[in-house]
Amino acid sequence: MTGPRSSTPGPRVPRPAAFGVDPGGERLARIRRSPHFRDGVFQNPGGAARTRPSGSALDFAKVFFDKETRPLRAPRGTVPVHPTTFADLAKPPATGLRLTWMGHSSVLAEIDGRRVLFDPVWGERCSPFPFAGPKRLHPVPLPLAALGEVDVVVISRDHYDHLDLPTVKALAGTDTLFAVPLGVGAHLEHWGVSPDRLRELDWHESTRVGGLTLTATPARHFCGRGLRNTQHTLWASWAVAGEEHRIYHSGDTGYFEGFKDIGAAHGPFDATMVQIGAYSEFWPDIHMRPDEGLRAHLDLQGGAPHGVLLPIHWGTFNLAPHAWAEPGEWTKEAAEEAGQAVALPHPGEPFEPAGKLPAEAWWRGVSGEVRRTWGSVGALVAEPPKRG
C-alpha cells in the first residue's frame, strides 16, 4: 500500500547550458524596437516561412526512415579531410583573399589582412546533449587552437549547427570579437563572452573591425535553441567588405528575391559562401536546394562578372532526407551547366578564389559513382566504390 502523494514540488531540473538564455532588459527592448520584429516575433522577408515539416508526420517518417535511402545519408568510407596545419594558414594569401572550409557552414576567411571565422562548430554533435543528436560524418580538419588569432567570429543564427557551446567557450578565452544577429548576444554573454566583445546587429546594420565592414543582411529562416521557439533572436546572412575584397556568407536561408538587393547594396562579391544542403520538400521555405543556391549566387552578383561560389552546409552532419553527397554532386553539375566558377574543396583545404580552384568530386571516393535521381525524396542511386 502506498501513502498519499506529496504536494511539495520536486527539485527543479536545471536548464541545460547549451540552451542559452532568452534576451532580456535593454537587449529585449532593442529587439522590440526593430522594424523586423512585429506581433511578438521576428518576421521573414517575403512573408511567413514554414519552419516545421509540411505534410503529415507519417509522410515525413516514411521518407526519413526509408530502408533504401537511409544508408545513403552517410558516407560509405572515411571522408578525405585535408590535413590542414598551422603552417598552411600562417603564410598570408598571395592574392589577399583565402577561404578554408572547415565543414558544414564553418569557414575561415582571410581577407585583406584580417581573419574572419564564420559559424565555427568544432563540437562532435550539433545538439544540446553530448549523447544524442546529429553526429559528425568527418572530424574537424584541425584543432581550434591551431587556427591562430582570429579578428572576428561571425555567427549567422543560434541553431546548434551554427552556434556551438564548446566552440564559443573555447573562443571566449581569446581576444576575438563576435559579430552576431540581434538577440544572439544573450547566449554568448551567458557562456562567458564579455559584452564589450560583442557587435550585435539588426539587418542592414554594419560594424567595423579593423579595416573590414561587416553588415548583417536578411535571410529567410528562423531561430531557437530551447524547447520553445520564441522567435526572439534574429537570423542573418553577412556581407564582409575589406579594402580590396568582398565576400558573402548566407547562413541558412530559403531562396528569396532579396538576394538581388543584397548584391546591389554590398556586391559584387569575390566569393559567396552559400547554403546548398539540408533541403527537403518538407521545409522548402528555409533551406535552398543546390540549384537555388546557384541562383542566389548569381543574384548576389547583380550582373557583374561572377565571383566564386563556395558551397556550404553539407557533407558534415546528416540533417535531411537527401543523400549526404547529393548537394556536392548537384552543385557541381549545375555550376558546370551555367558556366559558373565553383570551389569544391575537401574539408580543411585552403584555396584562393583568384587562384586555382579545387574542383575534384572527392565525395565519389566514398559514395561510388553517383547519378542524380531528383524525385520526391531527391535520393542518389550509388554504386559501391571500386576496390583497387
Order of alpha helices (4+ residues) and beta strands (2+ residues): alpha-beta-beta-alpha-alpha-beta-beta-beta-beta-alpha-beta-alpha-beta-beta-beta-beta-beta-alpha-beta-alpha-beta-alpha-beta-beta-beta
